[in-house]
Amino acid sequence: MRKREQIVELYPEETFLFADGFDEAIIGVDSKNLVIIYDEELCIQKLEKEMSREDAEEFFHFNVIGSYMGEKTPVFIRLLKSTIIVNEDTHIYESPDGGKTIYRRNFGEYTKRELV
């Protein structure tokens, strides 16, 4: 089931505004304001299929983010990069900075970690 259909099924009484052509970039719903949330980078990557990166960014910021359609206007967020590596030895390896610093913790343990 596609994300758009899942959202409509989860919130049958709500009306949502969707950004045309960006369904693959939907990452959720703002539970407080009940608006659709999109991953900005995935939207730009979709546009890059038709134009250069620079043109895609310009188009996205001017025509997509720059459009206000009322209180139900979708939200576009930029996700922070974080790398997670799962190892067979029940440890989780995480990097909050794209691989420069790596921490190891036991699977299921969220408070204790060690620098690798």
Biopython code that builds the backbone (N, CA, C, O; Angstrom):
import numpy as np
from Bio.PDB.StructureBuilder import StructureBuilder

atoms = [
    (1, "MET", "N", (0.837, -1.179, 0.000)),
    (1, "MET", "CA", (0.000, 0.000, 0.000)),
    (1, "MET", "C", (0.885, 1.247, 0.000)),
    (1, "MET", "O", (1.844, 1.342, 0.766)),
    (2, "ARG", "N", (0.555, 2.184, -0.855)),
    (2, "ARG", "CA", (1.336, 3.421, -0.950)),
    (2, "ARG", "C", (1.117, 4.292, 0.277)),
    (2, "ARG", "O", (0.100, 4.181, 0.962)),
    (3, "LYS", "N", (2.083, 5.157, 0.543)),
    (3, "LYS", "CA", (2.026, 6.003, 1.738)),
    (3, "LYS", "C", (0.800, 6.907, 1.745)),
    (3, "LYS", "O", (0.163, 7.084, 2.783)),
    (4, "ARG", "N", (0.469, 7.476, 0.592)),
    (4, "ARG", "CA", (-0.712, 8.351, 0.507)),
    (4, "ARG", "C", (-1.962, 7.584, 0.940)),
    (4, "ARG", "O", (-2.778, 8.097, 1.705)),
    (5, "GLU", "N", (-2.103, 6.366, 0.449)),
    (5, "GLU", "CA", (-3.263, 5.543, 0.794)),
    (5, "GLU", "C", (-3.251, 5.174, 2.276)),
    (5, "GLU", "O", (-4.306, 5.130, 2.908)),
    (6, "GLN", "N", (-2.074, 4.909, 2.833)),
    (6, "GLN", "CA", (-1.969, 4.595, 4.256)),
    (6, "GLN", "C", (-2.436, 5.769, 5.108)),
    (6, "GLN", "O", (-3.150, 5.585, 6.094)),
    (7, "ILE", "N", (-2.029, 6.975, 4.723)),
    (7, "ILE", "CA", (-2.398, 8.170, 5.482)),
    (7, "ILE", "C", (-3.907, 8.389, 5.437)),
    (7, "ILE", "O", (-4.532, 8.654, 6.464)),
    (8, "VAL", "N", (-4.484, 8.277, 4.255)),
    (8, "VAL", "CA", (-5.936, 8.459, 4.115)),
    (8, "VAL", "C", (-6.684, 7.419, 4.940)),
    (8, "VAL", "O", (-7.722, 7.715, 5.532)),
    (9, "GLU", "N", (-6.149, 6.195, 4.977)),
    (9, "GLU", "CA", (-6.781, 5.131, 5.763)),
    (9, "GLU", "C", (-6.642, 5.393, 7.264)),
    (9, "GLU", "O", (-7.578, 5.135, 8.022)),
    (10, "LEU", "N", (-5.489, 5.902, 7.702)),
    (10, "LEU", "CA", (-5.262, 6.184, 9.123)),
    (10, "LEU", "C", (-6.066, 7.380, 9.627)),
    (10, "LEU", "O", (-6.437, 7.434, 10.799)),
    (11, "TYR", "N", (-6.330, 8.326, 8.747)),
    (11, "TYR", "CA", (-7.034, 9.556, 9.118)),
    (11, "TYR", "C", (-8.245, 9.769, 8.200)),
    (11, "TYR", "O", (-8.256, 10.712, 7.409)),
    (12, "PRO", "N", (-9.249, 8.917, 8.293)),
    (12, "PRO", "CA", (-10.369, 8.987, 7.351)),
    (12, "PRO", "C", (-11.195, 10.270, 7.454)),
    (12, "PRO", "O", (-11.868, 10.636, 6.490)),
    (13, "GLU", "N", (-11.161, 10.949, 8.576)),
    (13, "GLU", "CA", (-11.951, 12.164, 8.759)),
    (13, "GLU", "C", (-11.208, 13.426, 8.348)),
    (13, "GLU", "O", (-11.803, 14.502, 8.302)),
    (14, "GLU", "N", (-9.910, 13.312, 8.046)),
    (14, "GLU", "CA", (-9.083, 14.475, 7.727)),
    (14, "GLU", "C", (-8.969, 14.718, 6.232)),
    (14, "GLU", "O", (-9.101, 13.803, 5.419)),
    (15, "THR", "N", (-8.723, 15.964, 5.897)),
    (15, "THR", "CA", (-8.417, 16.349, 4.524)),
    (15, "THR", "C", (-6.958, 16.778, 4.485)),
    (15, "THR", "O", (-6.531, 17.596, 5.299)),
    (16, "PHE", "N", (-6.195, 16.236, 3.551)),
    (16, "PHE", "CA", (-4.778, 16.557, 3.434)),
    (16, "PHE", "C", (-4.483, 17.178, 2.082)),
    (16, "PHE", "O", (-5.169, 16.900, 1.099)),
    (17, "LEU", "N", (-3.467, 18.012, 2.037)),
    (17, "LEU", "CA", (-2.940, 18.512, 0.774)),
    (17, "LEU", "C", (-1.659, 17.750, 0.477)),
    (17, "LEU", "O", (-0.773, 17.670, 1.328)),
    (18, "PHE", "N", (-1.554, 17.195, -0.710)),
    (18, "PHE", "CA", (-0.376, 16.450, -1.128)),
    (18, "PHE", "C", (0.344, 17.233, -2.213)),
    (18, "PHE", "O", (-0.294, 17.873, -3.048)),
    (19, "ALA", "N", (1.674, 17.186, -2.203)),
    (19, "ALA", "CA", (2.485, 17.821, -3.239)),
    (19, "ALA", "C", (2.514, 16.874, -4.443)),
    (19, "ALA", "O", (3.014, 15.753, -4.344)),
    (20, "ASP", "N", (1.986, 17.320, -5.553)),
    (20, "ASP", "CA", (1.895, 16.484, -6.753)),
    (20, "ASP", "C", (3.255, 15.978, -7.201)),
    (20, "ASP", "O", (4.208, 16.748, -7.322)),
    (21, "GLY", "N", (3.336, 14.676, -7.445)),
    (21, "GLY", "CA", (4.541, 14.073, -7.977)),
    (21, "GLY", "C", (5.584, 13.680, -6.957)),
    (21, "GLY", "O", (6.645, 13.176, -7.326)),
    (22, "PHE", "N", (5.311, 13.898, -5.677)),
    (22, "PHE", "CA", (6.322, 13.619, -4.653)),
    (22, "PHE", "C", (5.890, 12.551, -3.642)),
    (22, "PHE", "O", (6.385, 12.536, -2.515)),
    (23, "ASP", "N", (4.987, 11.673, -4.025)),
    (23, "ASP", "CA", (4.511, 10.651, -3.088)),
    (23, "ASP", "C", (5.642, 9.794, -2.519)),
    (23, "ASP", "O", (5.583, 9.370, -1.365)),
    (24, "GLU", "N", (6.680, 9.537, -3.336)),
    (24, "GLU", "CA", (7.802, 8.714, -2.862)),
    (24, "GLU", "C", (8.582, 9.413, -1.756)),
    (24, "GLU", "O", (9.344, 8.763, -1.040)),
    (25, "ALA", "N", (8.411, 10.708, -1.602)),
    (25, "ALA", "CA", (9.156, 11.486, -0.599)),
    (25, "ALA", "C", (8.364, 11.698, 0.680)),
    (25, "ALA", "O", (8.856, 12.346, 1.604)),
    (26, "ILE", "N", (7.147, 11.168, 0.756)),
    (26, "ILE", "CA", (6.364, 11.296, 1.993)),
    (26, "ILE", "C", (7.041, 10.478, 3.085)),
    (26, "ILE", "O", (7.369, 9.308, 2.888)),
    (27, "ILE", "N", (7.247, 11.113, 4.244)),
    (27, "ILE", "CA", (7.838, 10.378, 5.362)),
    (27, "ILE", "C", (6.916, 10.309, 6.574)),
    (27, "ILE", "O", (7.232, 9.631, 7.552)),
    (28, "GLY", "N", (5.784, 11.000, 6.521)),
    (28, "GLY", "CA", (4.858, 10.902, 7.639)),
    (28, "GLY", "C", (3.844, 12.017, 7.682)),
    (28, "GLY", "O", (3.626, 12.746, 6.714)),
    (29, "VAL", "N", (3.222, 12.122, 8.869)),
    (29, "VAL", "CA", (2.198, 13.127, 9.122)),
    (29, "VAL", "C", (2.571, 13.867, 10.397)),
    (29, "VAL", "O", (2.957, 13.246, 11.388)),
    (30, "ASP", "N", (2.460, 15.177, 10.377)),
    (30, "ASP", "CA", (2.631, 15.983, 11.586)),
    (30, "ASP", "C", (1.389, 15.749, 12.437)),
    (30, "ASP", "O", (0.300, 16.202, 12.085)),
    (31, "SER", "N", (1.544, 15.056, 13.536)),
    (31, "SER", "CA", (0.396, 14.663, 14.356)),
    (31, "SER", "C", (-0.290, 15.829, 15.032)),
    (31, "SER", "O", (-1.471, 15.735, 15.365)),
    (32, "LYS", "N", (0.412, 16.913, 15.242)),
    (32, "LYS", "CA", (-0.190, 18.084, 15.884)),
    (32, "LYS", "C", (-1.028, 18.892, 14.894)),
    (32, "LYS", "O", (-2.174, 19.237, 15.183)),
    (33, "ASN", "N", (-0.462, 19.191, 13.738)),
    (33, "ASN", "CA", (-1.135, 20.035, 12.749)),
    (33, "ASN", "C", (-1.834, 19.250, 11.647)),
    (33, "ASN", "O", (-2.542, 19.826, 10.821)),
    (34, "LEU", "N", (-1.635, 17.939, 11.637)),
    (34, "LEU", "CA", (-2.212, 17.045, 10.636)),
    (34, "LEU", "C", (-1.944, 17.519, 9.215)),
    (34, "LEU", "O", (-2.858, 17.745, 8.423)),
    (35, "VAL", "N", (-0.651, 17.662, 8.923)),
    (35, "VAL", "CA", (-0.194, 17.978, 7.572)),
    (35, "VAL", "C", (0.807, 16.911, 7.144)),
    (35, "VAL", "O", (1.442, 16.268, 7.980)),
    (36, "ILE", "N", (0.940, 16.733, 5.845)),
    (36, "ILE", "CA", (1.861, 15.743, 5.284)),
    (36, "ILE", "C", (3.289, 16.264, 5.418)),
    (36, "ILE", "O", (3.544, 17.455, 5.239)),
    (37, "ILE", "N", (4.218, 15.362, 5.734)),
    (37, "ILE", "CA", (5.634, 15.708, 5.854)),
    (37, "ILE", "C", (6.403, 14.996, 4.743)),
    (37, "ILE", "O", (6.248, 13.794, 4.526)),
    (38, "TYR", "N", (7.229, 15.766, 4.052)),
    (38, "TYR", "CA", (8.044, 15.248, 2.952)),
    (38, "TYR", "C", (9.524, 15.403, 3.278)),
    (38, "TYR", "O", (9.919, 16.329, 3.987)),
    (39, "ASP", "N", (10.334, 14.496, 2.758)),
    (39, "ASP", "CA", (11.786, 14.580, 2.838)),
    (39, "ASP", "C", (12.257, 15.472, 1.689)),
    (39, "ASP", "O", (12.101, 15.127, 0.518)),
    (40, "GLU", "N", (12.829, 16.612, 2.038)),
    (40, "GLU", "CA", (13.271, 17.593, 1.042)),
    (40, "GLU", "C", (14.255, 16.997, 0.036)),
    (40, "GLU", "O", (14.137, 17.236, -1.166)),
    (41, "GLU", "N", (15.209, 16.234, 0.516)),
    (41, "GLU", "CA", (16.228, 15.663, -0.368)),
    (41, "GLU", "C", (15.618, 14.698, -1.385)),
    (41, "GLU", "O", (16.015, 14.689, -2.551)),
    (42, "LEU", "N", (14.659, 13.891, -0.949)),
    (42, "LEU", "CA", (14.007, 12.967, -1.879)),
    (42, "LEU", "C", (13.216, 13.715, -2.946)),
    (42, "LEU", "O", (13.138, 13.270, -4.091)),
    (43, "CYS", "N", (12.630, 14.847, -2.574)),
    (43, "CYS", "CA", (11.912, 15.676, -3.554)),
    (43, "CYS", "C", (12.880, 16.222, -4.597)),
    (43, "CYS", "O", (12.593, 16.194, -5.794)),
    (44, "ILE", "N", (14.022, 16.718, -4.141)),
    (44, "ILE", "CA", (15.015, 17.276, -5.062)),
    (44, "ILE", "C", (15.563, 16.185, -5.974)),
    (44, "ILE", "O", (15.759, 16.417, -7.167)),
    (45, "GLN", "N", (15.811, 14.999, -5.426)),
    (45, "GLN", "CA", (16.295, 13.889, -6.243)),
    (45, "GLN", "C", (15.276, 13.512, -7.321)),
    (45, "GLN", "O", (15.659, 13.159, -8.436)),
    (46, "LYS", "N", (14.010, 13.584, -7.002)),
    (46, "LYS", "CA", (12.966, 13.313, -8.004)),
    (46, "LYS", "C", (13.042, 14.332, -9.140)),
    (46, "LYS", "O", (12.939, 13.974, -10.313)),
    (47, "LEU", "N", (13.223, 15.607, -8.781)),
    (47, "LEU", "CA", (13.335, 16.656, -9.798)),
    (47, "LEU", "C", (14.603, 16.501, -10.630)),
    (47, "LEU", "O", (14.622, 16.856, -11.809)),
    (48, "GLU", "N", (15.660, 15.974, -10.020)),
    (48, "GLU", "CA", (16.933, 15.784, -10.735)),
    (48, "GLU", "C", (16.812, 14.810, -11.908)),
    (48, "GLU", "O", (17.672, 14.795, -12.789)),
    (49, "LYS", "N", (15.781, 14.018, -11.927)),
    (49, "LYS", "CA", (15.576, 13.112, -13.057)),
    (49, "LYS", "C", (15.241, 13.890, -14.325)),
    (49, "LYS", "O", (15.387, 13.374, -15.433)),
    (50, "GLU", "N", (14.792, 15.126, -14.159)),
    (50, "GLU", "CA", (14.381, 15.957, -15.284)),
    (50, "GLU", "C", (15.281, 17.168, -15.515)),
    (50, "GLU", "O", (15.180, 17.822, -16.553)),
    (51, "MET", "N", (16.168, 17.478, -14.551)),
    (51, "MET", "CA", (16.997, 18.691, -14.649)),
    (51, "MET", "C", (18.254, 18.536, -13.815)),
    (51, "MET", "O", (18.417, 17.540, -13.110)),
    (52, "SER", "N", (19.139, 19.510, -13.890)),
    (52, "SER", "CA", (20.384, 19.464, -13.107)),
    (52, "SER", "C", (20.077, 19.644, -11.622)),
    (52, "SER", "O", (18.992, 20.092, -11.252)),
    (53, "ARG", "N", (21.042, 19.291, -10.780)),
    (53, "ARG", "CA", (20.886, 19.451, -9.334)),
    (53, "ARG", "C", (20.594, 20.912, -8.983)),
    (53, "ARG", "O", (19.692, 21.204, -8.199)),
    (54, "GLU", "N", (21.351, 21.801, -9.559)),
    (54, "GLU", "CA", (21.180, 23.233, -9.277)),
    (54, "GLU", "C", (19.781, 23.704, -9.674)),
    (54, "GLU", "O", (19.123, 24.411, -8.911)),
    (55, "ASP", "N", (19.334, 23.320, -10.850)),
    (55, "ASP", "CA", (17.995, 23.701, -11.302)),
    (55, "ASP", "C", (16.914, 23.055, -10.429)),
    (55, "ASP", "O", (15.898, 23.681, -10.126)),
    (56, "ALA", "N", (17.138, 21.806, -10.030)),
    (56, "ALA", "CA", (16.175, 21.105, -9.175)),
    (56, "ALA", "C", (16.032, 21.810, -7.829)),
    (56, "ALA", "O", (14.920, 21.986, -7.332)),
    (57, "GLU", "N", (17.155, 22.213, -7.240)),
    (57, "GLU", "CA", (17.105, 22.913, -5.954)),
    (57, "GLU", "C", (16.386, 24.252, -6.095)),
    (57, "GLU", "O", (15.551, 24.607, -5.263)),
    (58, "GLU", "N", (16.714, 24.986, -7.147)),
    (58, "GLU", "CA", (16.082, 26.282, -7.369)),
    (58, "GLU", "C", (14.576, 26.120, -7.591)),
    (58, "GLU", "O", (13.777, 26.840, -6.992)),
    (59, "PHE", "N", (14.197, 25.188, -8.441)),
    (59, "PHE", "CA", (12.784, 24.934, -8.711)),
    (59, "PHE", "C", (12.055, 24.544, -7.431)),
    (59, "PHE", "O", (10.976, 25.058, -7.137)),
    (60, "PHE", "N", (12.660, 23.623, -6.671)),
    (60, "PHE", "CA", (12.036, 23.132, -5.443)),
    (60, "PHE", "C", (11.809, 24.266, -4.448)),
    (60, "PHE", "O", (10.712, 24.413, -3.909)),
    (61, "HIS", "N", (12.848, 25.068, -4.204)),
    (61, "HIS", "CA", (12.722, 26.130, -3.207)),
    (61, "HIS", "C", (11.764, 27.235, -3.644)),
    (61, "HIS", "O", (11.055, 27.796, -2.808)),
    (62, "PHE", "N", (11.729, 27.549, -4.903)),
    (62, "PHE", "CA", (10.858, 28.622, -5.380)),
    (62, "PHE", "C", (9.418, 28.151, -5.580)),
    (62, "PHE", "O", (8.481, 28.809, -5.129)),
    (63, "ASN", "N", (9.243, 27.018, -6.255)),
    (63, "ASN", "CA", (7.908, 26.573, -6.659)),
    (63, "ASN", "C", (7.217, 25.626, -5.681)),
    (63, "ASN", "O", (5.988, 25.570, -5.640)),
    (64, "VAL", "N", (7.986, 24.891, -4.902)),
    (64, "VAL", "CA", (7.372, 23.919, -3.995)),
    (64, "VAL", "C", (7.317, 24.484, -2.578)),
    (64, "VAL", "O", (6.235, 24.670, -2.022)),
    (65, "ILE", "N", (8.476, 24.755, -2.000)),
    (65, "ILE", "CA", (8.491, 25.323, -0.650)),
    (65, "ILE", "C", (7.868, 26.720, -0.645)),
    (65, "ILE", "O", (7.231, 27.119, 0.330)),
    (66, "GLY", "N", (8.051, 27.444, -1.718)),
    (66, "GLY", "CA", (7.529, 28.802, -1.796)),
    (66, "GLY", "C", (6.027, 28.891, -1.970)),
    (66, "GLY", "O", (5.470, 29.988, -1.938)),
    (67, "SER", "N", (5.358, 27.761, -2.154)),
    (67, "SER", "CA", (3.910, 27.765, -2.333)),
    (67, "SER", "C", (3.224, 27.616, -0.978)),
    (67, "SER", "O", (3.521, 26.695, -0.218)),
    (68, "TYR", "N", (2.316, 28.520, -0.692)),
    (68, "TYR", "CA", (1.503, 28.412, 0.526)),
    (68, "TYR", "C", (0.064, 28.160, 0.099)),
    (68, "TYR", "O", (-0.514, 28.935, -0.663)),
    (69, "MET", "N", (-0.510, 27.068, 0.600)),
    (69, "MET", "CA", (-1.864, 26.682, 0.208)),
    (69, "MET", "C", (-2.809, 26.659, 1.404)),
    (69, "MET", "O", (-3.802, 25.931, 1.403)),
    (70, "GLY", "N", (-2.498, 27.455, 2.420)),
    (70, "GLY", "CA", (-3.339, 27.495, 3.607)),
    (70, "GLY", "C", (-2.767, 26.654, 4.733)),
    (70, "GLY", "O", (-1.630, 26.188, 4.670)),
    (71, "GLU", "N", (-3.578, 26.472, 5.762)),
    (71, "GLU", "CA", (-3.090, 25.790, 6.967)),
    (71, "GLU", "C", (-2.733, 24.327, 6.748)),
    (71, "GLU", "O", (-2.034, 23.746, 7.579)),
    (72, "LYS", "N", (-3.175, 23.728, 5.690)),
    (72, "LYS", "CA", (-2.854, 22.321, 5.398)),
    (72, "LYS", "C", (-1.668, 22.179, 4.445)),
    (72, "LYS", "O", (-1.416, 21.090, 3.928)),
    (73, "THR", "N", (-0.933, 23.282, 4.207)),
    (73, "THR", "CA", (0.246, 23.227, 3.337)),
    (73, "THR", "C", (1.219, 22.177, 3.875)),
    (73, "THR", "O", (1.536, 22.196, 5.064)),
    (74, "PRO", "N", (1.695, 21.273, 3.038)),
    (74, "PRO", "CA", (2.646, 20.249, 3.503)),
    (74, "PRO", "C", (3.931, 20.868, 4.064)),
    (74, "PRO", "O", (4.287, 22.008, 3.765)),
    (75, "VAL", "N", (4.599, 20.074, 4.879)),
    (75, "VAL", "CA", (5.875, 20.472, 5.487)),
    (75, "VAL", "C", (6.987, 19.692, 4.794)),
    (75, "VAL", "O", (6.851, 18.495, 4.540)),
    (76, "PHE", "N", (8.085, 20.379, 4.490)),
    (76, "PHE", "CA", (9.254, 19.749, 3.884)),
    (76, "PHE", "C", (10.410, 19.892, 4.858)),
    (76, "PHE", "O", (10.739, 20.999, 5.285)),
    (77, "ILE", "N", (11.031, 18.757, 5.212)),
    (77, "ILE", "CA", (12.121, 18.805, 6.182)),
    (77, "ILE", "C", (13.400, 18.241, 5.576)),
    (77, "ILE", "O", (13.369, 17.414, 4.664)),
    (78, "ARG", "N", (14.511, 18.706, 6.103)),
    (78, "ARG", "CA", (15.815, 18.188, 5.705)),
    (78, "ARG", "C", (16.275, 17.256, 6.824)),
    (78, "ARG", "O", (16.504, 17.693, 7.952)),
    (79, "LEU", "N", (16.406, 15.984, 6.507)),
    (79, "LEU", "CA", (16.854, 15.005, 7.493)),
    (79, "LEU", "C", (18.346, 15.147, 7.739)),
    (79, "LEU", "O", (19.111, 15.404, 6.809)),
    (80, "LEU", "N", (18.762, 14.982, 8.983)),
    (80, "LEU", "CA", (20.179, 14.989, 9.311)),
    (80, "LEU", "C", (20.760, 13.629, 8.974)),
    (80, "LEU", "O", (20.083, 12.610, 9.104)),
    (81, "LYS", "N", (21.996, 13.613, 8.549)),
    (81, "LYS", "CA", (22.630, 12.352, 8.160)),
    (81, "LYS", "C", (23.138, 11.620, 9.386)),
    (81, "LYS", "O", (23.758, 12.210, 10.271)),
    (82, "SER", "N", (22.868, 10.341, 9.422)),
    (82, "SER", "CA", (23.333, 9.467, 10.483)),
    (82, "SER", "C", (23.487, 8.085, 9.869)),
    (82, "SER", "O", (22.595, 7.612, 9.165)),
    (83, "THR", "N", (24.597, 7.447, 10.130)),
    (83, "THR", "CA", (24.850, 6.129, 9.577)),
    (83, "THR", "C", (24.709, 5.095, 10.681)),
    (83, "THR", "O", (25.310, 5.242, 11.745)),
    (84, "ILE", "N", (23.930, 4.060, 10.446)),
    (84, "ILE", "CA", (23.759, 2.979, 11.413)),
    (84, "ILE", "C", (24.177, 1.682, 10.741)),
    (84, "ILE", "O", (23.706, 1.357, 9.651)),
    (85, "ILE", "N", (25.056, 0.948, 11.393)),
    (85, "ILE", "CA", (25.531, -0.333, 10.876)),
    (85, "ILE", "C", (25.172, -1.403, 11.900)),
    (85, "ILE", "O", (25.537, -1.280, 13.069)),
    (86, "VAL", "N", (24.471, -2.440, 11.486)),
    (86, "VAL", "CA", (24.128, -3.535, 12.389)),
    (86, "VAL", "C", (25.097, -4.670, 12.130)),
    (86, "VAL", "O", (25.279, -5.084, 10.986)),
    (87, "ASN", "N", (25.725, -5.179, 13.190)),
    (87, "ASN", "CA", (26.705, -6.238, 13.093)),
    (87, "ASN", "C", (26.103, -7.521, 13.654)),
    (87, "ASN", "O", (25.211, -7.465, 14.500)),
    (88, "GLU", "N", (26.575, -8.665, 13.199)),
    (88, "GLU", "CA", (26.069, -9.964, 13.640)),
    (88, "GLU", "C", (26.315, -10.229, 15.124)),
    (88, "GLU", "O", (25.649, -11.090, 15.698)),
    (89, "ASP", "N", (27.243, -9.525, 15.764)),
    (89, "ASP", "CA", (27.586, -9.818, 17.164)),
    (89, "ASP", "C", (26.676, -9.086, 18.150)),
    (89, "ASP", "O", (27.081, -8.855, 19.290)),
    (90, "THR", "N", (25.480, -8.720, 17.752)),
    (90, "THR", "CA", (24.467, -8.033, 18.551)),
    (90, "THR", "C", (24.880, -6.635, 19.003)),
    (90, "THR", "O", (24.317, -6.095, 19.955)),
    (91, "HIS", "N", (25.845, -6.061, 18.331)),
    (91, "HIS", "CA", (26.198, -4.667, 18.589)),
    (91, "HIS", "C", (25.639, -3.799, 17.461)),
    (91, "HIS", "O", (25.493, -4.244, 16.323)),
    (92, "ILE", "N", (25.339, -2.582, 17.800)),
    (92, "ILE", "CA", (24.914, -1.593, 16.814)),
    (92, "ILE", "C", (26.044, -0.577, 16.719)),
    (92, "ILE", "O", (26.540, -0.090, 17.735)),
    (93, "TYR", "N", (26.444, -0.264, 15.494)),
    (93, "TYR", "CA", (27.462, 0.748, 15.261)),
    (93, "TYR", "C", (26.771, 1.964, 14.652)),
    (93, "TYR", "O", (26.072, 1.852, 13.645)),
    (94, "GLU", "N", (26.975, 3.127, 15.274)),
    (94, "GLU", "CA", (26.314, 4.350, 14.823)),
    (94, "GLU", "C", (27.337, 5.452, 14.603)),
    (94, "GLU", "O", (28.350, 5.545, 15.296)),
    (95, "SER", "N", (27.041, 6.268, 13.630)),
    (95, "SER", "CA", (27.888, 7.426, 13.356)),
    (95, "SER", "C", (27.003, 8.649, 13.154)),
    (95, "SER", "O", (26.288, 8.728, 12.155)),
    (96, "PRO", "N", (27.035, 9.601, 14.079)),
    (96, "PRO", "CA", (26.196, 10.788, 13.943)),
    (96, "PRO", "C", (26.739, 11.796, 12.935)),
    (96, "PRO", "O", (26.067, 12.774, 12.607)),
    (97, "ASP", "N", (27.955, 11.560, 12.443)),
    (97, "ASP", "CA", (28.588, 12.552, 11.564)),
    (97, "ASP", "C", (29.066, 11.943, 10.248)),
    (97, "ASP", "O", (30.092, 12.353, 9.706)),
    (98, "GLY", "N", (28.327, 10.974, 9.742)),
    (98, "GLY", "CA", (28.623, 10.409, 8.433)),
    (98, "GLY", "C", (29.878, 9.554, 8.376)),
    (98, "GLY", "O", (30.470, 9.415, 7.305)),
    (99, "GLY", "N", (30.306, 8.976, 9.498)),
    (99, "GLY", "CA", (31.430, 8.057, 9.492)),
    (99, "GLY", "C", (32.714, 8.574, 10.124)),
    (99, "GLY", "O", (33.672, 7.815, 10.267)),
    (100, "LYS", "N", (32.756, 9.840, 10.505)),
    (100, "LYS", "CA", (33.974, 10.380, 11.124)),
    (100, "LYS", "C", (34.156, 9.829, 12.538)),
    (100, "LYS", "O", (35.271, 9.501, 12.943)),
    (101, "THR", "N", (33.064, 9.729, 13.280)),
    (101, "THR", "CA", (33.077, 9.199, 14.630)),
    (101, "THR", "C", (32.136, 8.004, 14.662)),
    (101, "THR", "O", (31.014, 8.080, 14.160)),
    (102, "ILE", "N", (32.593, 6.890, 15.257)),
    (102, "ILE", "CA", (31.762, 5.690, 15.305)),
    (102, "ILE", "C", (31.627, 5.237, 16.756)),
    (102, "ILE", "O", (32.613, 5.133, 17.486)),
    (103, "TYR", "N", (30.387, 4.970, 17.157)),
    (103, "TYR", "CA", (30.092, 4.464, 18.486)),
    (103, "TYR", "C", (29.521, 3.063, 18.371)),
    (103, "TYR", "O", (28.865, 2.728, 17.384)),
    (104, "ARG", "N", (29.777, 2.233, 19.399)),
    (104, "ARG", "CA", (29.229, 0.888, 19.456)),
    (104, "ARG", "C", (28.408, 0.766, 20.731)),
    (104, "ARG", "O", (28.808, 1.231, 21.799)),
    (105, "ARG", "N", (27.247, 0.127, 20.594)),
    (105, "ARG", "CA", (26.413, -0.150, 21.757)),
    (105, "ARG", "C", (25.765, -1.509, 21.568)),
    (105, "ARG", "O", (25.645, -1.996, 20.444)),
    (106, "ASN", "N", (25.351, -2.117, 22.659)),
    (106, "ASN", "CA", (24.641, -3.388, 22.581)),
    (106, "ASN", "C", (23.253, -3.148, 22.003)),
    (106, "ASN", "O", (22.626, -2.120, 22.258)),
    (107, "PHE", "N", (22.792, -4.109, 21.227)),
    (107, "PHE", "CA", (21.460, -4.024, 20.656)),
    (107, "PHE", "C", (20.443, -3.885, 21.785)),
    (107, "PHE", "O", (20.463, -4.666, 22.736)),
    (108, "GLY", "N", (19.561, -2.902, 21.688)),
    (108, "GLY", "CA", (18.540, -2.680, 22.706)),
    (108, "GLY", "C", (18.980, -1.775, 23.834)),
    (108, "GLY", "O", (18.145, -1.346, 24.631)),
    (109, "GLU", "N", (20.263, -1.469, 23.929)),
    (109, "GLU", "CA", (20.800, -0.574, 24.969)),
    (109, "GLU", "C", (20.958, 0.817, 24.357)),
    (109, "GLU", "O", (21.669, 0.982, 23.365)),
    (110, "TYR", "N", (20.308, 1.804, 24.936)),
    (110, "TYR", "CA", (20.317, 3.136, 24.336)),
    (110, "TYR", "C", (21.098, 4.159, 25.154)),
    (110, "TYR", "O", (21.344, 5.264, 24.669)),
    (111, "THR", "N", (21.486, 3.830, 26.354)),
    (111, "THR", "CA", (22.157, 4.833, 27.197)),
    (111, "THR", "C", (23.669, 4.661, 27.262)),
    (111, "THR", "O", (24.391, 5.645, 27.416)),
    (112, "LYS", "N", (24.159, 3.436, 27.147)),
    (112, "LYS", "CA", (25.603, 3.195, 27.214)),
    (112, "LYS", "C", (26.149, 2.887, 25.835)),
    (112, "LYS", "O", (25.657, 1.991, 25.148)),
    (113, "ARG", "N", (27.167, 3.629, 25.431)),
    (113, "ARG", "CA", (27.830, 3.361, 24.161)),
    (113, "ARG", "C", (29.312, 3.660, 24.332)),
    (113, "ARG", "O", (29.714, 4.397, 25.232)),
    (114, "GLU", "N", (30.110, 3.078, 23.454)),
    (114, "GLU", "CA", (31.558, 3.319, 23.523)),
    (114, "GLU", "C", (32.084, 3.783, 22.181)),
    (114, "GLU", "O", (31.606, 3.368, 21.125)),
    (115, "LEU", "N", (33.077, 4.652, 22.246)),
    (115, "LEU", "CA", (33.717, 5.151, 21.033)),
    (115, "LEU", "C", (34.594, 4.055, 20.464)),
    (115, "LEU", "O", (35.370, 3.439, 21.194)),
    (116, "VAL", "N", (34.480, 3.804, 19.168)),
    (116, "VAL", "CA", (35.267, 2.741, 18.522)),
    (116, "VAL", "C", (36.464, 3.354, 17.858)),
    (116, "VAL", "O", (37.266, 2.642, 17.253)),
]
sb = StructureBuilder()
sb.init_structure("model")
sb.init_model(0)
sb.init_chain("A")
sb.init_seg("    ")
for serial, (resi, resn, name, xyz) in enumerate(atoms, 1):
    if name == "N":
        sb.init_residue(resn, " ", resi, " ")
    sb.init_atom(name, np.array(xyz, "f"), 0.0, 1.0, " ", f" {name:<3s}", serial, name[0])
structure = sb.get_structure()
